[in-house]
């Protein structure tokens, strides 16, 4: 292969290839009698690995270290790794296209960038004007976007989505909007909210929990003082229950 052909095959520019030669990242191939570089399949594999590693955010020095560690690997092993990586990218692109299709099919203003599993969960929830229920939906959407949710977790939450008693708990939380932080209703409501969550939900939460750094503080800030105290107690109880 000539430089233009290997560049098109791997998806890089000829300028990038020449730069990789210049910095010693990509060995110079043998040249034909006419002076043109003659690239092999192994050169293409090496160039594809360079591209993949740089796309992951590695510096050229870091890429050089990775390639040095892999110098003794068989070509077939490297090809299998590249094929697996392409399959993963293909699956991710397919998932993004499915989400985009859902957004395009939705009426204006109704589409949300939700995973299919979360969309199915939210579709089960009965209509309500509860501000607390709306907040929970927003929080689930945020966790979904951050990748902290998952099909197993959403499936475990399914029974809660259709339980009328849960809606009543939301309404009791709404009723604390103007209450004092020492309101006597707080302990009982927090305990009932914790008790309403089945063990399957905790089993579905990934190791380390589903709450990213800073999320707890941001969540509590959205509630009135008495409501925030209920949510704080619930979150602390969840942590303890998850350790058990």
C-alpha positions in Angstrom: 0.0 0.0 0.0 1.1 3.6 -0.7 0.7 6.3 1.9 -2.5 7.6 0.5 -4.0 4.1 0.5 -3.1 3.2 4.1 -4.3 6.7 5.2 -7.7 6.1 3.6 -7.9 2.5 5.0 -7.2 3.6 8.6 -8.9 6.9 8.5 -6.1 9.3 9.2 -4.4 12.0 7.1 -1.1 11.5 5.2 0.2 14.4 7.2 -0.5 12.5 10.4 1.4 9.5 9.1 4.4 11.6 8.1 4.3 13.1 11.6 4.3 9.7 13.2 7.3 8.8 11.1 9.1 12.0 12.2 8.6 11.4 15.9 9.5 7.8 15.6 6.1 6.4 16.5 5.6 4.7 13.2 8.6 3.0 11.6 9.5 4.0 8.1 8.5 1.1 5.7 10.7 -0.1 2.9 10.6 2.0 -0.2 10.0 0.7 -3.7 12.5 1.3 -6.5 10.4 4.3 -7.5 10.9 5.8 -4.1 7.4 5.4 -2.8 6.8 3.9 0.7 5.4 0.4 0.6 3.1 -0.2 3.7 2.2 -3.7 4.8 -0.9 -5.0 6.7 1.2 -4.9 9.9 1.9 -1.2 9.3 -1.9 -0.7 8.9 -2.6 -2.5 12.2 0.0 -0.5 14.0 -1.3 2.8 12.5 -4.9 1.8 13.6 -3.7 1.2 17.1 -2.0 4.6 17.2 -5.2 6.2 16.0 -7.3 4.3 18.6 -5.0 5.2 21.5 -4.8 8.9 20.6 -8.6 9.0 20.3 -8.8 7.7 23.9 -6.8 10.7 25.0 -3.3 9.3 25.3 -0.3 11.5 24.4 2.1 10.3 21.7 4.6 9.5 24.4 2.0 7.3 26.2 1.1 5.7 22.9 4.8 4.9 22.3 5.0 3.1 25.7 1.9 1.0 25.0 3.2 0.0 21.6 6.5 -1.0 23.1 4.8 -3.2 25.7 2.9 -4.9 22.8 5.8 -5.3 20.5 6.0 -9.1 21.0 2.3 -9.9 20.4 1.2 -11.9 17.4 -0.5 -10.0 14.6 -3.7 -12.2 15.0 -4.0 -11.1 18.6 -3.8 -7.5 17.8 -6.3 -7.9 14.9 -8.8 -9.6 17.3 -8.4 -6.8 19.8 -9.1 -4.2 17.1 -12.1 -6.1 15.8 -13.5 -6.3 19.3 -13.0 -2.6 19.8 -14.7 -1.8 16.5 -17.6 -4.1 17.5 -17.9 -2.1 20.8 -17.9 1.2 18.9 -20.5 -0.2 16.5 -22.8 -1.2 19.4 -22.4 2.3 21.0 -23.3 4.0 17.7 -26.3 1.8 17.3 -27.5 2.7 20.8 -27.0 6.4 20.1 -29.0 6.1 16.8 -31.8 4.3 18.7 -32.0 7.2 21.1 -31.9 9.7 18.3 -34.7 7.9 16.5 -36.8 8.1 19.7 -36.2 11.9 19.9 -37.0 12.4 16.2 -40.3 10.4 16.6 -41.4 12.3 19.7 -43.7 15.4 19.4 -41.9 18.8 19.8 -41.0 19.3 23.4 -41.7 15.7 24.5 -38.5 14.0 23.6 -35.9 13.2 26.3 -32.4 11.7 25.8 -33.3 8.6 27.8 -32.1 5.1 27.5 -34.8 2.6 26.4 -34.8 0.9 29.8 -35.4 4.2 31.7 -38.0 5.3 29.1 -39.9 2.0 29.7 -39.7 2.5 33.5 -41.1 6.1 33.3 -43.8 5.0 30.9 -45.2 2.8 33.8 -45.6 5.7 36.2 -49.1 7.1 36.7 -49.8 10.8 35.9 -49.2 13.1 38.8 -48.7 16.7 39.6 -46.4 15.9 42.5 -43.3 18.1 42.5 -41.4 15.5 44.5 -42.3 12.8 41.9 -41.1 15.2 39.1 -37.8 15.7 41.0 -37.3 12.0 41.2 -37.8 11.7 37.4 -35.2 14.4 36.8 -32.7 12.7 39.1 -33.2 9.4 37.3 -32.7 11.1 34.0 -29.4 12.7 35.3 -28.1 9.3 36.6 -29.1 7.7 33.3 -27.2 10.3 31.3 -24.1 9.9 33.5 -24.2 6.1 33.0 -24.9 5.4 36.7 -28.2 3.7 36.0 -28.8 0.4 34.1 -31.4 -2.0 32.9 -31.2 -4.2 36.1 -31.7 -1.1 38.3 -34.6 0.2 36.3 -36.3 -3.3 36.2 -36.0 -3.4 40.0 -37.6 0.0 40.3 -40.6 -1.2 38.2 -42.8 -2.3 41.1 -42.3 1.1 42.8 -43.4 2.9 39.6 -46.8 1.3 39.6 -47.4 1.3 43.4 -50.1 3.8 44.4 -48.6 3.8 47.9 -45.5 5.4 46.6 -47.5 8.3 45.1 -49.0 8.8 48.5 -45.5 9.1 49.9 -44.6 11.7 47.4 -47.6 13.7 48.3 -46.6 13.5 52.0 -43.2 14.8 51.0 -44.8 17.6 49.1 -46.8 18.6 52.2 -43.6 19.4 54.0 -42.7 22.2 51.6 -43.4 24.9 54.2 -42.6 22.8 57.3 -39.9 23.3 59.9 -36.8 21.1 59.8 -37.8 19.6 63.2 -41.4 18.7 62.0 -42.5 15.5 63.8 -43.7 14.0 60.5 -40.1 13.7 59.2 -38.9 10.6 60.9 -41.9 8.4 60.0 -42.0 9.5 56.4 -38.2 8.8 56.0 -38.6 5.4 57.5 -41.6 4.5 55.2 -39.7 5.7 52.1 -36.8 3.5 53.0 -39.1 0.5 53.7 -40.8 1.0 50.3 -37.6 0.2 48.4 -37.2 -3.5 47.7 -33.9 -5.3 48.3 -33.6 -6.0 44.5 -32.9 -2.3 44.0 -29.9 -2.4 46.3 -28.6 -5.5 44.6 -28.8 -3.7 41.2 -26.9 -0.7 42.3 -23.3 -0.9 41.0 -20.4 -1.3 43.4 -19.6 2.1 44.9 -23.2 3.2 44.6 -25.1 5.1 41.9 -24.5 8.6 43.3 -21.6 10.5 41.7 -19.5 13.0 43.6 -21.3 16.2 44.5 -24.7 14.7 43.5 -26.0 14.4 47.1 -25.3 18.0 47.9 -26.9 19.2 44.7 -29.9 17.0 45.3 -30.6 18.2 48.8 -30.3 21.9 47.7 -33.3 21.4 45.5 -35.7 20.7 48.4 -37.2 22.9 51.2 -35.5 22.4 54.6 -37.9 19.8 56.0 -38.0 17.9 52.7 -34.3 17.9 52.5 -34.1 16.5 56.0 -36.3 13.6 54.9 -34.2 12.9 51.8 -31.0 13.2 53.8 -32.3 10.5 56.2 -33.4 8.3 53.4 -30.0 8.5 51.6 -28.1 7.8 54.8 -30.4 4.8 55.5 -29.8 3.6 51.9 -26.0 3.7 52.4 -26.3 1.6 55.6 -28.8 -0.8 54.0 -26.5 -1.2 51.0 -23.6 -2.2 53.3 -25.7 -4.9 55.0 
